[in-house]
Amino acid sequence: MQVSNELLEKILSKLARRPMSVREVSEWLEEKGADAELKSSILEKLRTWKYLDDLRLLAALVRTELRKGKALNTIRQKAWARGLNSGEAKHQFDSVYEESLREVDSETTSPFEQTERTSESSDSIETQRALQLVEKKFQKGLTDLKARKKAFDFLIRRGFPAGIAARAVQALLKNTTFLH
């Protein structure tokens, strides 16, 4: 009983500092030497007390990464690395992503632009997001080859596929030729 209370207090302390997935807590408990029964008991208590909710954690992670300008595949990888690739979180990823995308977009775009996006494919949405990031980062435009390469590399580091990054840079080039 003493061991379980100590482990419970320690994991509650960890969860107060940083939200964790069920898998992360489970792995931590295994590292601390908890047997299957104790681990199951602690996990059930944490779920009951609403300290563990993979779906809520997934939504928070997706919103945070979208605000950082990360691409869909990068966000998916980060979620899977945190153990959010099983159960309901895995099945709900796409809907959580779309809902979070609308929420983050509503913070940065006009209502007209949001309604336009609802009927578009995920590739075109990703291309628009990439274009917005590049426009924001390279406000003076892309006047030379070096600047174009920087813009392309910037998007690749954010996790956008090469094709989408290239389309965004091309679109920005077209926009800047009209501006100058």
C-alpha positions as a Markdown table, in Angstrom:
| # | Residue | x | y | z |
|---|---|---|---|---|
| 1 | Met | 0.0 | 0.0 | 0.0 |
| 2 | Gln | 2.9 | 2.4 | 0.8 |
| 3 | Val | 4.5 | 1.8 | -2.6 |
| 4 | Ser | 1.2 | 2.5 | -4.4 |
| 5 | Asn | 0.7 | 5.8 | -2.5 |
| 6 | Glu | 4.2 | 6.9 | -3.2 |
| 7 | Leu | 3.9 | 6.1 | -6.9 |
| 8 | Leu | 0.5 | 7.8 | -7.1 |
| 9 | Glu | 1.9 | 10.9 | -5.4 |
| 10 | Lys | 4.9 | 11.0 | -7.7 |
| 11 | Ile | 2.9 | 10.6 | -10.9 |
| 12 | Leu | 0.4 | 13.2 | -9.8 |
| 13 | Ser | 3.3 | 15.6 | -9.3 |
| 14 | Lys | 4.5 | 14.8 | -12.8 |
| 15 | Leu | 1.1 | 15.3 | -14.3 |
| 16 | Ala | 0.7 | 18.6 | -12.5 |
| 17 | Arg | 3.8 | 19.8 | -14.4 |
| 18 | Arg | 3.1 | 18.2 | -17.8 |
| 19 | Pro | 0.2 | 16.3 | -19.2 |
| 20 | Met | 1.1 | 12.7 | -20.2 |
| 21 | Ser | -0.5 | 10.1 | -22.3 |
| 22 | Val | -1.7 | 6.7 | -20.9 |
| 23 | Arg | 1.2 | 5.0 | -22.6 |
| 24 | Glu | 3.7 | 7.5 | -21.1 |
| 25 | Val | 2.3 | 7.0 | -17.6 |
| 26 | Ser | 2.2 | 3.2 | -18.1 |
| 27 | Glu | 5.9 | 3.2 | -19.2 |
| 28 | Trp | 6.9 | 5.4 | -16.3 |
| 29 | Leu | 5.1 | 3.1 | -13.8 |
| 30 | Glu | 6.9 | 0.1 | -15.4 |
| 31 | Glu | 10.3 | 1.9 | -15.0 |
| 32 | Lys | 9.5 | 2.4 | -11.3 |
| 33 | Gly | 8.8 | -1.3 | -10.9 |
| 34 | Ala | 5.0 | -1.4 | -10.6 |
| 35 | Asp | 3.5 | -4.8 | -11.3 |
| 36 | Ala | 0.6 | -5.2 | -13.7 |
| 37 | Glu | -2.1 | -5.0 | -11.0 |
| 38 | Leu | -0.7 | -1.9 | -9.4 |
| 39 | Lys | -0.2 | -0.2 | -12.7 |
| 40 | Ser | -3.8 | -1.0 | -13.8 |
| 41 | Ser | -5.1 | 0.3 | -10.5 |
| 42 | Ile | -3.2 | 3.6 | -10.7 |
| 43 | Leu | -4.1 | 4.1 | -14.4 |
| 44 | Glu | -7.8 | 3.5 | -13.6 |
| 45 | Lys | -7.7 | 6.1 | -10.7 |
| 46 | Leu | -6.0 | 8.6 | -12.9 |
| 47 | Arg | -8.6 | 8.2 | -15.6 |
| 48 | Thr | -11.4 | 8.4 | -13.1 |
| 49 | Trp | -10.0 | 11.6 | -11.6 |
| 50 | Lys | -9.6 | 13.0 | -15.2 |
| 51 | Tyr | -5.8 | 13.2 | -15.0 |
| 52 | Leu | -5.4 | 11.0 | -18.0 |
| 53 | Asp | -7.4 | 11.7 | -21.2 |
| 54 | Asp | -5.6 | 10.9 | -24.4 |
| 55 | Leu | -8.2 | 12.7 | -26.5 |
| 56 | Arg | -7.9 | 15.9 | -24.6 |
| 57 | Leu | -4.0 | 15.6 | -24.7 |
| 58 | Leu | -4.2 | 15.0 | -28.5 |
| 59 | Ala | -6.3 | 18.1 | -29.1 |
| 60 | Ala | -4.0 | 20.3 | -27.0 |
| 61 | Leu | -0.9 | 18.9 | -28.8 |
| 62 | Val | -2.5 | 19.4 | -32.3 |
| 63 | Arg | -3.5 | 23.0 | -31.5 |
| 64 | Thr | -0.1 | 23.8 | -30.1 |
| 65 | Glu | 1.8 | 22.4 | -33.1 |
| 66 | Leu | -0.6 | 24.1 | -35.5 |
| 67 | Arg | 0.1 | 27.5 | -33.8 |
| 68 | Lys | 3.8 | 26.8 | -34.3 |
| 69 | Gly | 3.2 | 26.3 | -38.0 |
| 70 | Lys | 3.9 | 22.6 | -38.1 |
| 71 | Ala | 2.6 | 20.4 | -40.9 |
| 72 | Leu | 0.1 | 17.6 | -40.6 |
| 73 | Asn | 2.7 | 14.7 | -40.9 |
| 74 | Thr | 4.9 | 16.3 | -38.3 |
| 75 | Ile | 2.0 | 16.7 | -35.9 |
| 76 | Arg | 1.0 | 13.1 | -36.5 |
| 77 | Gln | 4.5 | 11.9 | -35.8 |
| 78 | Lys | 4.7 | 13.9 | -32.6 |
| 79 | Ala | 1.4 | 12.5 | -31.4 |
| 80 | Trp | 2.4 | 8.9 | -32.2 |
| 81 | Ala | 5.7 | 9.5 | -30.3 |
| 82 | Arg | 3.7 | 10.5 | -27.2 |
| 83 | Gly | 1.7 | 7.3 | -27.4 |
| 84 | Leu | -1.4 | 8.8 | -28.9 |
| 85 | Asn | -1.6 | 6.2 | -31.7 |
| 86 | Ser | -3.9 | 3.7 | -30.1 |
| 87 | Gly | -7.5 | 3.5 | -29.0 |
| 88 | Glu | -9.8 | 6.5 | -29.5 |
| 89 | Ala | -7.0 | 9.0 | -30.0 |
| 90 | Lys | -5.9 | 7.2 | -33.1 |
| 91 | His | -9.4 | 6.9 | -34.5 |
| 92 | Gln | -10.2 | 10.5 | -33.7 |
| 93 | Phe | -6.9 | 12.1 | -35.0 |
| 94 | Asp | -8.3 | 13.4 | -38.3 |
| 95 | Ser | -11.4 | 15.0 | -36.7 |
| 96 | Val | -9.3 | 16.5 | -33.9 |
| 97 | Tyr | -6.9 | 17.9 | -36.5 |
| 98 | Glu | -9.7 | 19.4 | -38.6 |
| 99 | Glu | -11.4 | 20.9 | -35.6 |
| 100 | Ser | -8.1 | 22.3 | -34.3 |
| 101 | Leu | -7.3 | 23.7 | -37.7 |
| 102 | Arg | -10.6 | 25.5 | -37.8 |
| 103 | Glu | -10.0 | 26.9 | -34.3 |
| 104 | Val | -6.5 | 28.0 | -35.1 |
| 105 | Asp | -7.5 | 29.4 | -38.4 |
| 106 | Ser | -10.3 | 31.4 | -36.8 |
| 107 | Glu | -7.7 | 33.1 | -34.7 |
| 108 | Thr | -5.7 | 34.2 | -37.7 |
| 109 | Thr | -8.1 | 34.5 | -40.7 |
| 110 | Ser | -11.3 | 36.2 | -41.7 |
| 111 | Pro | -14.6 | 34.2 | -41.7 |
| 112 | Phe | -14.7 | 34.4 | -45.5 |
| 113 | Glu | -11.4 | 32.6 | -45.9 |
| 114 | Gln | -12.5 | 29.9 | -43.4 |
| 115 | Thr | -15.6 | 29.0 | -45.4 |
| 116 | Glu | -13.6 | 28.8 | -48.5 |
| 117 | Arg | -11.4 | 26.1 | -46.9 |
| 118 | Thr | -14.0 | 23.7 | -45.8 |
| 119 | Ser | -14.4 | 22.2 | -49.3 |
| 120 | Glu | -10.7 | 21.9 | -50.1 |
| 121 | Ser | -8.5 | 18.9 | -49.9 |
| 122 | Ser | -6.0 | 18.5 | -47.1 |
| 123 | Asp | -3.1 | 19.1 | -49.6 |
| 124 | Ser | -4.5 | 22.4 | -50.7 |
| 125 | Ile | -5.1 | 23.4 | -47.0 |
| 126 | Glu | -1.5 | 22.4 | -46.3 |
| 127 | Thr | -0.3 | 24.4 | -49.3 |
| 128 | Gln | -2.3 | 27.5 | -48.0 |
| 129 | Arg | -0.8 | 27.1 | -44.5 |
| 130 | Ala | 2.7 | 26.8 | -46.0 |
| 131 | Leu | 2.1 | 29.9 | -48.1 |
| 132 | Gln | 0.9 | 31.8 | -45.1 |
| 133 | Leu | 4.0 | 30.8 | -43.1 |
| 134 | Val | 6.3 | 31.8 | -46.0 |
| 135 | Glu | 4.5 | 35.1 | -46.5 |
| 136 | Lys | 4.9 | 35.9 | -42.9 |
| 137 | Lys | 8.5 | 34.9 | -42.7 |
| 138 | Phe | 9.6 | 36.5 | -46.0 |
| 139 | Gln | 7.6 | 39.7 | -46.1 |
| 140 | Lys | 9.9 | 41.4 | -48.5 |
| 141 | Gly | 9.3 | 38.6 | -51.0 |
| 142 | Leu | 11.6 | 36.1 | -52.7 |
| 143 | Thr | 13.8 | 38.2 | -55.0 |
| 144 | Asp | 16.8 | 35.8 | -55.6 |
| 145 | Leu | 17.5 | 32.1 | -55.7 |
| 146 | Lys | 19.1 | 32.1 | -52.2 |
| 147 | Ala | 15.8 | 33.6 | -50.7 |
| 148 | Arg | 13.8 | 31.0 | -52.5 |
| 149 | Lys | 16.0 | 28.2 | -51.2 |
| 150 | Lys | 15.7 | 29.6 | -47.6 |
| 151 | Ala | 11.9 | 29.7 | -47.9 |
| 152 | Phe | 11.8 | 26.1 | -49.3 |
| 153 | Asp | 14.1 | 24.9 | -46.5 |
| 154 | Phe | 12.1 | 26.7 | -43.9 |
| 155 | Leu | 8.9 | 24.8 | -44.9 |
| 156 | Ile | 10.8 | 21.5 | -45.1 |
| 157 | Arg | 12.0 | 22.0 | -41.5 |
| 158 | Arg | 8.4 | 22.7 | -40.4 |
| 159 | Gly | 7.5 | 19.2 | -41.8 |
| 160 | Phe | 5.8 | 20.1 | -45.1 |
| 161 | Pro | 6.3 | 17.7 | -47.9 |
| 162 | Ala | 8.6 | 18.9 | -50.7 |
| 163 | Gly | 5.8 | 19.2 | -53.3 |
| 164 | Ile | 3.7 | 21.4 | -51.0 |
| 165 | Ala | 6.7 | 23.6 | -50.0 |
| 166 | Ala | 7.6 | 24.0 | -53.7 |
| 167 | Arg | 4.0 | 25.0 | -54.5 |
| 168 | Ala | 3.9 | 27.6 | -51.7 |
| 169 | Val | 7.2 | 29.1 | -52.8 |
| 170 | Gln | 5.9 | 29.3 | -56.4 |
| 171 | Ala | 2.7 | 30.9 | -55.2 |
| 172 | Leu | 4.7 | 33.5 | -53.2 |
| 173 | Leu | 6.8 | 34.2 | -56.2 |
| 174 | Lys | 3.7 | 34.9 | -58.3 |
| 175 | Asn | 2.3 | 37.1 | -55.6 |
| 176 | Thr | 5.6 | 39.1 | -55.2 |
| 177 | Thr | 5.9 | 39.7 | -58.9 |
| 178 | Phe | 2.6 | 41.5 | -58.8 |
| 179 | Leu | 3.6 | 43.5 | -55.8 |
| 180 | His | 6.9 | 44.8 | -57.3 |
